[in-house]
């Protein structure tokens, strides 16, 4: 199932014209500003970048504004997810230690 999904994503996103990529990146940048929509925005961005040759996208002058808009929020979300993952690990460790002391 995963290989099929990757293939379909690759075909779908890989076949977009540059003006469609521009529109998609505009939507992704807008979605990425709200933490509720971060996951779908990041998945769409990953699918787009995985389906195309990134240097070709990076060279497009009209896409530069989207990359600049995406970076601060993507970094912020990454930091937030990293902290949540660390807290989850600490909570899991503490929970397991408490279970051991009750036995």
C-alpha positions as CSV (number, residue, x, y, z in Angstrom):
1,X,0.0,0.0,0.0
2,X,2.8,2.5,0.9
3,X,4.6,2.0,-2.4
4,X,1.4,2.7,-4.3
5,X,0.7,5.8,-2.2
6,X,4.2,7.1,-2.9
7,X,3.8,6.4,-6.6
8,X,0.5,8.2,-6.8
9,X,1.8,11.2,-4.8
10,X,4.9,11.3,-7.1
11,X,2.8,11.2,-10.2
12,X,0.3,13.8,-8.9
13,X,2.8,16.3,-7.5
14,X,5.4,15.6,-10.1
15,X,3.0,16.4,-12.9
16,X,2.1,19.9,-11.6
17,X,2.9,22.9,-13.8
18,X,5.1,25.6,-12.2
19,X,2.1,27.9,-11.7
20,X,0.3,25.1,-9.9
21,X,3.3,24.5,-7.7
22,X,3.3,28.3,-6.9
23,X,-0.4,28.1,-5.9
24,X,0.2,24.9,-3.9
25,X,3.1,26.5,-2.0
26,X,1.0,29.5,-1.3
27,X,-1.6,27.3,0.3
28,X,1.0,25.3,2.2
29,X,2.6,28.5,3.6
30,X,-0.8,29.7,4.7
31,X,-1.7,26.4,6.3
32,X,1.7,26.2,8.0
33,X,1.0,29.4,10.0
34,X,-1.6,27.6,12.1
35,X,-0.5,24.7,14.3
36,X,-3.9,23.0,13.7
37,X,-3.0,22.6,10.0
38,X,0.7,22.0,10.4
39,X,0.6,18.2,9.8
40,X,-1.3,18.4,6.4
41,X,0.9,21.3,5.3
42,X,4.1,19.5,6.1
43,X,2.9,16.3,4.4
44,X,1.9,18.2,1.3
45,X,5.3,20.0,1.3
46,X,7.1,16.6,1.8
47,X,5.1,15.1,-1.1
48,X,5.9,18.0,-3.3
49,X,9.6,18.0,-2.5
50,X,9.8,14.2,-2.8
51,X,8.3,14.2,-6.2
52,X,10.5,16.8,-7.8
53,X,14.1,17.7,-8.1
54,X,14.5,20.2,-5.3
55,X,17.3,22.3,-6.8
56,X,15.0,23.0,-9.8
57,X,12.3,24.3,-7.4
58,X,14.8,26.3,-5.4
59,X,16.0,28.1,-8.5
60,X,12.6,29.3,-9.4
61,X,12.6,33.0,-8.5
62,X,8.8,33.3,-8.1
63,X,8.8,30.5,-5.5
64,X,11.4,32.3,-3.3
65,X,8.7,34.2,-1.3
66,X,7.1,30.9,-0.4
67,X,10.3,29.3,0.9
68,X,10.9,32.4,3.0
69,X,7.4,32.3,4.4
70,X,7.7,28.5,5.2
71,X,11.0,28.6,7.0
72,X,10.1,30.4,10.3
73,X,6.9,28.5,10.9
74,X,8.5,25.2,9.9
75,X,11.3,25.8,12.4
76,X,8.9,26.8,15.1
77,X,6.7,23.7,14.6
78,X,9.8,21.5,14.5
79,X,11.0,22.9,17.9
80,X,7.5,22.4,19.3
81,X,7.3,18.8,18.1
82,X,10.8,18.1,19.5
83,X,9.9,19.4,22.9
84,X,6.7,17.3,22.9
85,X,8.6,14.3,22.0
86,X,11.1,14.9,24.8
87,X,8.3,15.4,27.3
88,X,6.6,12.3,26.1
89,X,9.9,10.3,26.6
90,X,10.3,11.7,30.1
91,X,6.7,10.9,31.0
92,X,7.0,7.4,29.6
93,X,10.3,6.9,31.6
94,X,8.7,8.2,34.8
95,X,5.6,6.1,34.3
96,X,7.7,2.9,33.9
97,X,9.8,3.7,36.9
98,X,6.7,4.2,39.0
99,X,5.3,0.8,37.9
100,X,8.6,-0.9,38.9
101,X,8.5,0.6,42.4
102,X,4.9,-0.6,42.9
103,X,5.8,-4.3,42.2
